[in-house]
Amino acid sequence: MSTRTPCAAAKPGVLKTAVWTNRGFSTLVSTSWLSENLNSVKILDGSWHLPLLKRDAREEFRSKHIKNARFFDIDSISDKSINLPHMLPSEEQFGRQVGGELGISENDHVVIYDTSGIGPACRVYWTFKVFGHEKVSVLDGGLPKWLAEDRPTETGDPTIEPTTYRPRFNPSLVRNYEQIREAIRSKSEQIIDARPAPRFQGLAAEPRPSLPSGHMPGAISIPFAEVTDPKTKTLLSSEDLEALFKQKGLDLDEPIVNTCGSGVTASIIYFALEQAGARKLSVYDGSWSEYASKPESPIDDKGPR
């Protein structure tokens, strides 16, 4: 029998799918709520695009963004010493860039959105959680919903007053290569793969040409697009998410590690699982970019490079 606590009743301006924390704020906020609280939160655009799409998320931010927003650069606020995409930075680097470049302190309520609706904002959300930030939320529907409702936007770069950010690293939310290999061997954690099904099945090539497709032994395929409404770009309700995950064979009371190509879409499933009530969650930061690059890694349904 499940011991998870059901979501609290909806409050004005927040979707009933939102999970309310014991500190009185929601991790999923609506456009109407944000519109009413523009001046009391720190807003971040966490948009990111695969390099093959040749889109510049920062330039798109400069051309139009939600009023008062700042741009969180997933590739810039990352560990540059590792030849893997946007790996987590050190505590020192995160604190320096988030405080000094974005003007955010650990006490601010941070609301993150992106141009996808529910997408890379979840990677930024998870990153803040990893560094101990307590008040952090994702905007449901992101910029597409905000624009569709004709809510206020700005252009250009914002004026930011630097501050001090004191991170507190939480290792329980992160998995590395050795830990994922042990999880495969011992079956101690359920492994989710958020990549599109053809890549999981080894039927389509990876966007990173040097890597084969396929999947980790025992992994469960939950393509990230399945947790959102394709028309509204909003997250499915907590009830629908719970039903989806159970249909996939997940036990939401047992540990779950989320993976994808480079740790971005894995964070979407991480966030969706939170909304469904799961709590023993982590993300494999290196994901397929690291795992498939190592010749000793076992791969099922190995596909083309």
C-alpha positions as CSV (number, residue, x, y, z in Angstrom):
1,M,0.0,0.0,0.0
2,S,1.4,3.4,-0.9
3,T,2.7,5.7,1.8
4,R,2.9,8.7,-0.4
5,T,1.1,11.9,0.6
6,P,-1.5,13.0,-2.0
7,C,-1.3,16.5,-3.5
8,A,-3.0,19.3,-1.5
9,A,-6.1,21.0,-2.9
10,A,-5.5,23.6,-5.5
11,K,-5.0,27.2,-4.3
12,P,-6.0,30.3,-6.3
13,G,-3.9,30.8,-9.4
14,V,-2.1,27.5,-9.2
15,L,-3.0,24.3,-11.1
16,K,-4.5,21.5,-9.1
17,T,-1.6,19.3,-10.4
18,A,0.9,21.3,-8.4
19,V,2.7,19.7,-5.4
20,W,2.6,22.0,-2.4
21,T,5.6,21.8,-0.1
22,N,5.5,22.1,3.7
23,R,6.9,25.6,3.2
24,G,3.8,26.9,1.6
25,F,4.8,27.2,-2.1
26,S,4.2,25.1,-5.2
27,T,6.8,23.5,-7.4
28,L,4.5,24.0,-10.4
29,V,3.0,27.4,-10.9
30,S,0.5,28.7,-13.4
31,T,0.8,31.7,-15.7
32,S,-1.9,33.6,-13.7
33,W,0.0,33.0,-10.4
34,L,3.2,34.3,-11.9
35,S,1.5,37.3,-13.4
36,E,0.3,38.2,-9.9
37,N,3.7,37.7,-8.4
38,L,6.1,39.1,-11.0
39,N,7.8,41.4,-8.5
40,S,8.1,38.9,-5.6
41,V,10.0,36.1,-7.3
42,K,13.2,35.8,-9.4
43,I,12.3,34.5,-12.9
44,L,14.7,32.5,-15.0
45,D,14.5,31.5,-18.7
46,G,16.1,28.1,-18.8
47,S,15.7,27.4,-22.5
48,W,18.2,25.2,-24.2
49,H,18.3,23.5,-27.7
50,L,20.2,20.6,-29.2
51,P,23.2,22.0,-31.2
52,L,21.9,20.3,-34.4
53,L,18.9,22.6,-34.3
54,K,21.2,25.7,-34.7
55,R,19.0,27.8,-32.4
56,D,20.5,30.4,-30.0
57,A,18.5,30.3,-26.8
58,R,20.2,33.5,-25.4
59,E,19.5,35.5,-28.5
60,E,15.9,34.3,-28.4
61,F,15.7,35.5,-24.8
62,R,17.0,38.9,-25.9
63,S,14.4,39.1,-28.6
64,K,11.5,38.4,-26.2
65,H,11.2,37.1,-22.6
66,I,8.9,37.3,-19.6
67,K,9.0,40.6,-17.8
68,N,11.8,40.7,-15.1
69,A,13.3,37.4,-16.4
70,R,17.1,36.6,-16.4
71,F,18.7,34.0,-18.6
72,F,20.1,30.8,-17.1
73,D,22.7,29.4,-19.5
74,I,22.8,25.6,-19.1
75,D,26.0,25.3,-21.0
76,S,27.8,28.2,-19.3
77,I,26.8,27.2,-15.7
78,S,28.5,23.8,-16.1
79,D,31.7,22.0,-15.5
80,K,34.1,23.0,-18.3
81,S,36.8,20.6,-17.2
82,I,34.9,17.5,-18.4
83,N,34.4,16.7,-22.1
84,L,30.7,16.0,-21.6
85,P,27.7,18.4,-22.2
86,H,26.6,20.7,-19.4
87,M,27.6,18.6,-16.4
88,L,26.9,20.0,-13.0
89,P,29.3,22.8,-11.9
90,S,31.1,22.9,-8.6
91,E,29.5,24.5,-5.6
92,E,31.9,27.4,-5.9
93,Q,31.1,28.0,-9.6
94,F,27.3,27.7,-9.1
95,G,27.4,30.1,-6.3
96,R,29.6,32.6,-8.1
97,Q,27.5,32.6,-11.4
98,V,24.1,32.4,-9.8
99,G,24.8,35.1,-7.3
100,G,27.2,37.2,-9.2
101,E,25.8,37.0,-12.8
102,L,22.1,36.3,-12.1
103,G,21.7,38.3,-8.8
104,I,20.0,35.4,-7.0
105,S,20.4,34.4,-3.4
106,E,19.6,31.0,-1.8
107,N,16.6,32.7,-0.1
108,D,14.9,33.8,-3.2
109,H,11.8,32.0,-4.7
110,V,13.0,31.1,-8.2
111,V,10.5,30.4,-11.0
112,I,11.9,28.8,-14.2
113,Y,10.4,28.6,-17.6
114,D,11.5,27.8,-21.2
115,T,10.4,28.1,-24.8
116,S,9.2,24.4,-24.9
117,G,6.4,24.6,-22.3
118,I,7.8,22.0,-20.0
119,G,11.4,21.2,-21.0
120,P,14.9,22.4,-20.1
121,A,13.4,24.5,-17.3
122,C,13.2,21.2,-15.4
123,R,17.0,20.7,-15.8
124,V,17.5,24.1,-14.2
125,Y,15.0,23.2,-11.5
126,W,16.9,20.0,-10.7
127,T,20.2,21.8,-10.7
128,F,18.9,24.3,-8.1
129,K,17.6,21.4,-6.0
130,V,21.0,19.7,-6.2
131,F,22.6,22.8,-4.7
132,G,20.1,22.9,-1.9
133,H,17.7,25.6,-3.1
134,E,14.4,25.2,-1.3
135,K,12.0,27.6,-3.0
136,V,12.2,26.7,-6.7
137,S,9.3,26.2,-9.2
138,V,8.6,25.6,-12.9
139,L,6.1,27.6,-14.9
140,D,3.5,25.3,-16.4
141,G,3.2,25.9,-20.1
142,G,6.3,28.1,-20.2
143,L,6.7,30.9,-22.7
144,P,4.2,29.5,-25.2
145,K,1.4,29.7,-22.7
146,W,2.5,33.1,-21.5
147,L,2.5,34.5,-25.0
148,A,-0.8,32.9,-25.9
149,E,-2.3,34.8,-23.0
150,D,-0.7,38.1,-24.1
151,R,1.1,38.6,-20.8
152,P,3.9,41.1,-20.4
153,T,7.2,40.6,-22.1
154,E,10.5,42.5,-22.5
155,T,13.5,42.5,-24.8
156,G,17.2,42.9,-24.3
157,D,19.4,42.0,-21.4
158,P,18.2,42.9,-17.9
159,T,20.1,45.0,-15.4
160,I,21.3,42.7,-12.6
161,E,22.6,43.6,-9.2
162,P,25.1,40.9,-8.0
163,T,24.5,39.2,-4.7
164,T,25.9,36.3,-2.7
165,Y,24.6,32.7,-3.2
166,R,25.5,30.0,-0.7
167,P,24.9,26.6,-2.2
168,R,24.6,23.3,-0.2
169,F,25.3,20.3,-2.4
170,N,22.8,17.4,-2.1
171,P,24.5,14.2,-3.5
172,S,21.4,12.1,-3.1
173,L,19.9,13.7,-6.2
174,V,22.8,12.8,-8.5
175,R,24.2,9.6,-9.9
176,N,27.6,9.0,-11.6
177,Y,28.8,6.3,-13.9
178,E,30.0,3.9,-11.2
179,Q,26.6,4.3,-9.4
180,I,24.6,3.6,-12.6
181,R,26.7,0.5,-13.4
182,E,26.0,-0.7,-9.8
183,A,22.3,0.0,-10.2
184,I,22.3,-2.1,-13.4
185,R,24.1,-4.9,-11.7
186,S,22.2,-5.0,-8.4
187,K,18.8,-3.8,-9.7
188,S,18.8,-1.5,-6.6
189,E,17.2,1.4,-8.5
190,Q,14.7,1.6,-11.3
191,I,16.3,3.2,-14.4
192,I,14.2,5.4,-16.6
193,D,15.4,6.5,-20.1
194,A,13.7,9.7,-21.4
195,R,15.0,9.6,-24.9
196,P,12.6,9.0,-27.9
197,A,11.7,5.4,-28.3
198,P,13.5,4.8,-31.6
199,R,16.8,5.7,-30.0
200,F,16.1,3.5,-26.9
201,Q,15.3,0.6,-29.3
202,G,18.4,1.1,-31.3
203,L,16.4,1.9,-34.5
204,A,17.5,5.6,-34.8
205,A,20.9,7.2,-34.6
206,E,21.9,9.5,-31.7
207,P,22.2,13.2,-32.3
208,R,25.8,12.9,-31.1
209,P,27.4,11.0,-34.0
210,S,30.1,9.2,-32.1
211,L,27.6,7.3,-29.9
212,P,25.6,4.2,-30.7
213,S,21.9,4.1,-29.8
214,G,20.3,1.4,-27.6
215,H,19.7,1.4,-23.9
216,M,21.1,0.3,-20.5
217,P,20.1,-3.3,-19.5
218,G,16.9,-3.2,-17.5
219,A,16.0,0.4,-18.3
220,I,12.4,1.5,-18.8
221,S,11.5,3.7,-21.7
222,I,9.4,6.8,-20.9
223,P,10.0,9.3,-23.7
224,F,9.8,12.8,-22.2
225,A,7.1,14.0,-24.5
226,E,4.6,11.5,-22.9
227,V,4.4,13.6,-19.7
228,T,3.0,16.7,-21.3
229,D,-0.1,17.7,-23.2
230,P,0.9,18.1,-26.9
231,K,-1.6,20.9,-27.5
232,T,-1.2,23.1,-24.4
233,K,2.5,22.2,-23.7
234,T,1.5,21.9,-20.0
235,L,2.3,19.0,-17.7
236,L,-0.3,16.2,-17.3
237,S,-2.2,16.2,-14.1
238,S,-0.7,14.4,-11.1
239,E,-3.3,11.7,-11.4
240,D,-2.6,11.1,-15.1
241,L,1.1,11.1,-14.4
242,E,0.7,8.5,-11.6
243,A,-1.4,6.3,-13.9
244,L,1.2,6.6,-16.7
245,F,4.1,5.6,-14.5
246,K,2.2,2.7,-13.0
247,Q,1.3,1.5,-16.5
248,K,5.0,1.6,-17.4
249,G,5.7,-0.7,-14.4
250,L,7.3,1.8,-12.0
251,D,7.0,1.5,-8.3
252,L,6.8,5.2,-7.1
253,D,7.8,4.3,-3.6
254,E,11.1,2.7,-4.6
255,P,14.3,4.5,-5.8
256,I,14.3,5.8,-9.4
257,V,17.2,7.2,-11.4
258,N,16.4,9.2,-14.5
259,T,18.6,9.2,-17.6
260,C,18.5,10.6,-21.2
261,G,21.0,11.9,-23.7
262,S,22.7,14.5,-21.6
263,G,20.7,15.0,-18.5
264,V,18.2,17.5,-19.8
265,T,15.1,15.5,-20.6
266,A,15.8,13.1,-17.8
267,S,15.1,16.1,-15.5
268,I,11.6,16.5,-17.1
269,I,10.8,13.0,-16.0
270,Y,12.3,13.7,-12.6
271,F,10.0,16.7,-12.2
272,A,7.0,14.8,-13.5
273,L,7.7,12.0,-11.0
274,E,7.8,14.5,-8.2
275,Q,4.4,15.8,-9.2
276,A,3.1,12.1,-9.2
277,G,4.3,11.7,-5.6
278,A,7.7,9.9,-6.0
279,R,10.4,11.1,-3.6
280,K,13.4,8.7,-4.0
281,L,14.6,10.4,-7.2
282,S,17.9,11.2,-8.9
283,V,19.3,12.0,-12.3
284,Y,22.4,10.4,-13.9
285,D,24.2,13.6,-14.9
286,G,26.4,12.1,-17.6
287,S,23.5,10.1,-19.0
288,W,23.9,8.4,-22.5
289,S,26.6,10.9,-23.5
290,E,28.9,9.4,-20.9
291,Y,27.6,5.9,-20.6
292,A,27.6,5.0,-24.3
293,S,31.0,6.6,-24.8
294,K,32.7,4.0,-22.6
295,P,33.5,0.7,-24.4
296,E,32.9,-1.4,-21.2
297,S,29.3,-0.2,-20.9
298,P,26.8,-3.0,-21.6
299,I,24.2,-1.9,-24.2
300,D,21.0,-3.7,-25.1
301,D,19.6,-3.3,-28.7
302,K,22.7,-1.6,-29.8
303,G,22.0,0.5,-32.8
304,P,23.7,2.7,-35.5
305,R,26.2,5.4,-34.8
